């Protein structure tokens, strides 16, 4: 499933609060279908339920997971479905080019660490 936009997970109720949004219902169904394809993370034919009550601690049938999510909603900030087998999304860290590293201007004023270490030894001697 597309990780880009999972706002539907927390857009549960229609404006008047008397029913579930189609976006939420369809998203839950797609989530369950996806989770049922991650067989190595299942217990037989059951998947972990990420509702606010079960908190990924219980394995339930897909239809029961749907019901729990419709009733209780997803646990807070569960955009990365790791308990159902989705790889952990890593943040982007810039890679160094060659042996040099980018040093922000404010840190450049700190100088060389070796010099600081030498000065510190002089203070403690």
Secondary structure, DSSP 4 states (H G I P E B T S, - for coil): --SS--GGGG--B-TTSSSB-HHHHHHHHHHHHHHTT-GGGSBTTBEE--BTTTTT-SEE-HHHHHHHHHHH-BPTT--S-GGGTPPPPPPP-PPPBTTB----HHHHTT--HHHHHHHHHHHH-
